[in-house]
């Protein structure tokens, strides 16, 4: 996973083979997995001027998610 400079997102990673986005948050350290995320969104998220805003707009509540714990 890649460290980010975002306020809320500490780390994020992506598996193109599985179309799986993993996000870890600063606040509680929990990791969340988002399923069937297109690779294009991953590239756009990495290049976004605000990773947090991009996540809230294009990922959150748009894809099935699962908590992976701490």
MMTF fields as JSON, N, C-alpha, C and O atoms, coordinates in Angstrom:
{
  "mmtfVersion": "1.0.0",
  "mmtfProducer": "UNKNOWN",
  "numBonds": 279,
  "numAtoms": 280,
  "numGroups": 70,
  "numChains": 1,
  "numModels": 1,
  "chainsPerModel": [1],
  "groupsPerChain": [70],
  "chainIdList": ["A"],
  "bondAtomList": [4, 2, 8, 6, 12, 10, 16, 14, 20, 18, 24, 22, 28, 26, 32, 30, 36, 34, 40, 38, 44, 42, 48, 46, 52, 50, 56, 54, 60, 58, 64, 62, 68, 66, 72, 70, 76, 74, 80, 78, 84, 82, 88, 86, 92, 90, 96, 94, 100, 98, 104, 102, 108, 106, 112, 110, 116, 114, 120, 118, 124, 122, 128, 126, 132, 130, 136, 134, 140, 138, 144, 142, 148, 146, 152, 150, 156, 154, 160, 158, 164, 162, 168, 166, 172, 170, 176, 174, 180, 178, 184, 182, 188, 186, 192, 190, 196, 194, 200, 198, 204, 202, 208, 206, 212, 210, 216, 214, 220, 218, 224, 222, 228, 226, 232, 230, 236, 234, 240, 238, 244, 242, 248, 246, 252, 250, 256, 254, 260, 258, 264, 262, 268, 266, 272, 270, 276, 274],
  "bondOrderList": [1, 1, 1, 1, 1, 1, 1, 1, 1, 1, 1, 1, 1, 1, 1, 1, 1, 1, 1, 1, 1, 1, 1, 1, 1, 1, 1, 1, 1, 1, 1, 1, 1, 1, 1, 1, 1, 1, 1, 1, 1, 1, 1, 1, 1, 1, 1, 1, 1, 1, 1, 1, 1, 1, 1, 1, 1, 1, 1, 1, 1, 1, 1, 1, 1, 1, 1, 1, 1],
  "groupList": [{"groupName": "UNK", "atomNameList": ["N", "CA", "C", "O"], "elementList": ["N", "C", "C", "O"], "formalChargeList": [0, 0, 0, 0], "bondAtomList": [1, 0, 2, 1, 3, 2], "bondOrderList": [1, 1, 2], "singleLetterCode": "X", "chemCompType": "L-PEPTIDE LINKING"}],
  "groupTypeList": [0, 0, 0, 0, 0, 0, 0, 0, 0, 0, 0, 0, 0, 0, 0, 0, 0, 0, 0, 0, 0, 0, 0, 0, 0, 0, 0, 0, 0, 0, 0, 0, 0, 0, 0, 0, 0, 0, 0, 0, 0, 0, 0, 0, 0, 0, 0, 0, 0, 0, 0, 0, 0, 0, 0, 0, 0, 0, 0, 0, 0, 0, 0, 0, 0, 0, 0, 0, 0, 0],
  "groupIdList": [1, 2, 3, 4, 5, 6, 7, 8, 9, 10, 11, 12, 13, 14, 15, 16, 17, 18, 19, 20, 21, 22, 23, 24, 25, 26, 27, 28, 29, 30, 31, 32, 33, 34, 35, 36, 37, 38, 39, 40, 41, 42, 43, 44, 45, 46, 47, 48, 49, 50, 51, 52, 53, 54, 55, 56, 57, 58, 59, 60, 61, 62, 63, 64, 65, 66, 67, 68, 69, 70],
  "secStructList": [7, 3, 3, 7, 7, 7, 1, 1, 3, 3, 3, 3, 3, 3, 3, 6, 6, 6, 6, 3, 3, 3, 3, 3, 3, 6, 6, 6, 7, 7, 3, 3, 3, 3, 3, 1, 7, 7, 2, 2, 2, 2, 2, 2, 2, 2, 2, 7, 1, 7, 2, 2, 2, 2, 0, 0, 0, 0, 0, 6, 6, 6, 1, 7, 3, 3, 3, 3, 3, 7],
  "xCoordList": [0.85, 0.0, 0.895, 2.002, 0.393, 1.131, 0.646, -0.557, 1.6, 1.258, 0.733, 1.201, -0.244, -0.783, -0.551, -0.226, -0.719, -0.645, -2.046, -2.223, -3.031, -4.425, -4.671, -3.945, -5.689, -6.052, -6.629, -6.284, -7.499, -8.194, -7.644, -7.713, -7.111, -6.62, -5.113, -4.35, -4.692, -3.269, -2.556, -1.486, -3.163, -2.576, -3.651, -4.83, -3.227, -4.142, -3.344, -2.176, -4.001, -3.369, -4.415, -5.615, -3.944, -4.874, -4.317, -3.124, -5.178, -4.841, -5.644, -6.864, -4.953, -5.632, -6.246, -7.333, -5.553, -6.05, -7.381, -8.286, -7.496, -8.715, -9.691, -10.804, -9.27, -10.068, -10.452, -11.602, -9.458, -9.655, -8.872, -7.653, -9.585, -8.972, -8.944, -9.969, -7.775, -7.644, -7.302, -6.443, -7.988, -7.789, -7.661, -8.455, -6.659, -6.51, -6.626, -6.027, -7.403, -7.681, -6.816, -6.474, -6.466, -5.684, -6.428, -5.842, -7.709, -8.467, -8.442, -8.101, -8.795, -8.873, -7.942, -7.871, -7.239, -6.302, -6.939, -6.241, -8.26, -8.941, -8.672, -8.515, -8.626, -8.474, -9.816, -10.513, -10.158, -11.382, -11.012, -10.1, -11.729, -11.568, -12.806, -13.932, -12.582, -13.665, -13.518, -12.453, -14.592, -14.57, -15.047, -15.9, -14.479, -14.861, -14.618, -15.387, -13.556, -13.2, -12.38, -11.345, -12.823, -12.081, -10.682, -10.487, -9.735, -8.346, -8.23, -7.399, -9.054, -9.034, -9.284, -8.647, -10.215, -10.487, -9.278, -9.007, -8.553, -7.34, -6.323, -5.753, -6.096, -5.151, -5.61, -4.807, -6.884, -7.422, -7.318, -7.033, -7.549, -7.463, -6.026, -5.815, -5.043, -3.642, -3.233, -2.369, -3.849, -3.471, -4.358, -4.122, -5.368, -6.327, -5.653, -4.764, -6.085, -5.544, -5.98, -5.281, -7.132, -7.595, -8.04, -9.115, -7.207, -7.528, -8.798, -9.651, -8.919, -10.103, -11.389, -12.375, -11.366, -12.554, -12.878, -14.043, -11.852, -12.059, -12.689, -13.661, -12.142, -12.675, -14.141, -14.97, -14.461, -15.845, -16.804, -17.971, -16.334, -17.189, -17.353, -18.458, -16.26, -16.285, -16.196, -16.484, -15.802, -15.614, -16.629, -17.337, -16.694, -17.552, -19.008, -19.54, -19.636, -21.038, -21.304, -22.46, -20.244, -20.397, -20.026, -20.429, -19.246, -18.75, -18.965, -18.999, -19.108, -19.223, -17.949, -16.844, -18.115, -16.957, -16.945, -17.981, -15.755, -15.586, -14.469, -13.413, -14.693, -13.671, -12.686, -13.089, -11.408, -10.383, -9.715, -8.784, -10.164, -9.601, -8.494, -8.344, -7.705, -6.619, -5.336, -4.317],
  "yCoordList": [-1.178, 0.0, 1.24, 1.23, 2.291, 3.547, 4.546, 4.733, 5.192, 6.259, 7.451, 7.725, 8.159, 9.343, 10.585, 10.48, 11.738, 12.999, 13.477, 14.613, 12.612, 12.984, 13.153, 12.601, 13.911, 14.174, 12.933, 12.631, 12.207, 11.074, 9.712, 8.753, 9.62, 8.342, 8.25, 9.074, 7.233, 7.06, 6.301, 6.706, 5.192, 4.337, 3.893, 3.825, 3.589, 3.017, 2.135, 2.394, 1.088, 0.171, -0.429, -0.361, -1.015, -1.535, -2.804, -2.888, -3.785, -4.993, -4.978, -5.142, -4.78, -4.751, -6.112, -6.185, -7.177, -8.528, -8.782, -9.388, -8.315, -8.536, -7.366, -7.464, -6.252, -5.017, -4.625, -4.287, -4.677, -4.488, -3.27, -3.197, -2.324, -1.134, -1.308, -1.614, -1.114, -1.162, 0.234, 0.917, 0.644, 1.968, 1.822, 1.124, 2.482, 2.502, 3.95, 4.849, 4.162, 5.507, 5.874, 5.018, 7.157, 7.667, 7.499, 7.059, 7.846, 7.964, 6.7, 6.762, 5.567, 4.342, 3.236, 2.168, 3.48, 2.498, 1.333, 0.425, 1.349, 0.24, 0.256, 1.306, -0.957, -1.122, -1.545, -2.394, -0.943, -1.279, -1.736, -1.196, -2.737, -3.204, -2.815, -2.932, -2.355, -1.975, -2.847, -2.898, -3.527, -4.55, -4.029, -3.146, -4.595, -4.28, -2.814, -2.214, -2.249, -0.854, -0.857, -1.52, -0.135, -0.096, 0.509, 1.435, -0.029, 0.435, 1.929, 2.621, 2.42, 3.853, 4.723, 5.763, 4.294, 5.067, 5.077, 6.087, 3.969, 3.915, 4.943, 5.684, 4.988, 5.954, 7.382, 8.248, 7.626, 8.968, 9.35, 10.502, 8.39, 8.66, 9.026, 9.957, 8.302, 8.586, 9.979, 10.611, 10.456, 11.752, 12.9, 14.052, 12.599, 13.622, 14.676, 14.362, 15.914, 16.98, 16.798, 17.229, 16.162, 15.807, 14.348, 14.026, 13.47, 12.042, 11.81, 11.009, 12.513, 12.362, 12.721, 11.987, 13.834, 14.283, 13.307, 12.979, 12.846, 11.878, 10.61, 10.101, 10.098, 8.9, 9.084, 8.221, 10.194, 10.438, 10.574, 10.197, 11.101, 11.322, 10.079, 9.781, 9.354, 8.291, 6.859, 5.907, 6.698, 5.349, 5.032, 4.028, 5.876, 5.639, 5.486, 6.321, 4.428, 4.108, 3.787, 3.673, 3.641, 3.286, 1.824, 1.242, 1.237, -0.122, -0.9, -0.333, -2.208, -3.066, -2.918, -2.912, -2.8, -2.649, -3.693, -4.238, -3.952, -4.906, -4.399, -4.003, -4.408, -4.022, -5.176, -6.323, -4.869, -5.896, -5.812, -6.569, -4.918, -4.819, -3.809, -2.937, -3.945, -3.003, -3.437, -2.76],
  "zCoordList": [0.0, 0.0, 0.0, 0.538, -0.609, -0.738, 0.299, 0.481, 0.983, 1.929, 1.135, 0.029, 1.708, 1.044, 1.908, 3.09, 1.31, 2.036, 2.408, 2.846, 2.234, 2.496, 3.995, 4.821, 4.325, 5.716, 6.377, 7.52, 5.685, 6.284, 5.859, 6.628, 4.674, 4.144, 4.369, 3.867, 5.134, 5.433, 4.316, 3.862, 3.878, 2.851, 1.877, 2.222, 0.649, -0.328, -1.271, -1.557, -1.745, -2.674, -3.593, -3.324, -4.681, -5.686, -6.312, -6.606, -6.513, -7.26, -8.553, -8.536, -9.683, -10.981, -11.308, -11.882, -10.944, -11.232, -10.532, -11.106, -9.287, -8.504, -8.547, -8.032, -9.166, -9.177, -7.75, -7.469, -6.853, -5.425, -4.945, -5.101, -4.366, -3.783, -2.273, -1.663, -1.667, -0.213, 0.291, -0.266, 1.352, 1.926, 3.441, 4.072, 4.017, 5.473, 5.926, 5.337, 6.978, 7.456, 8.66, 9.476, 8.76, 9.879, 11.206, 12.195, 11.227, 12.465, 13.319, 14.5, 12.742, 13.54, 13.043, 13.651, 11.958, 11.434, 10.708, 10.256, 10.591, 9.913, 8.416, 7.793, 7.866, 6.421, 5.844, 6.401, 4.731, 4.011, 2.612, 1.987, 2.131, 0.759, -0.034, 0.449, -1.246, -2.163, -3.401, -4.016, -3.755, -4.799, -6.147, -6.222, -7.217, -8.605, -8.96, -9.712, -8.419, -8.722, -10.018, -10.088, -11.026, -12.289, -12.108, -11.322, -12.841, -12.749, -13.055, -12.468, -13.963, -14.304, -13.07, -12.901, -12.207, -10.989, -10.058, -9.409, -9.987, -9.173, -9.663, -8.862, -10.97, -11.51, -11.271, -10.925, -11.452, -11.208, -9.735, -9.409, -8.848, -7.411, -7.024, -6.247, -7.558, -7.249, -7.715, -7.108, -8.787, -9.351, -8.88, -9.241, -8.084, -7.651, -6.768, -5.977, -6.915, -6.066, -4.617, -3.699, -4.406, -3.065, -3.086, -3.593, -2.534, -2.497, -1.68, -2.063, -0.554, 0.292, -0.466, -0.411, -1.158, -1.902, -3.032, -3.257, -3.738, -4.809, -4.247, -4.804, -3.147, -2.507, -2.132, -2.421, -1.497, -1.071, -2.247, -2.138, -3.353, -4.518, -5.388, -5.841, -5.624, -6.624, -6.079, -6.805, -4.821, -4.276, -3.176, -3.25, -2.174, -1.013, -1.442, -2.174, -0.987, -1.291, -2.762, -3.17, -3.558, -4.966, -5.23, -6.237, -4.304, -4.472, -3.178, -2.087, -3.331, -2.151, -1.324, -1.866, -0.004, 0.858, 1.966, 2.348, 2.466, 3.568, 4.46, 3.969, 5.768, 6.718, 6.876, 7.068, 6.794, 6.949, 8.318, 8.591, 9.172, 10.525, 10.612, 9.756, 11.685, 11.972, 11.329, 11.466]
}
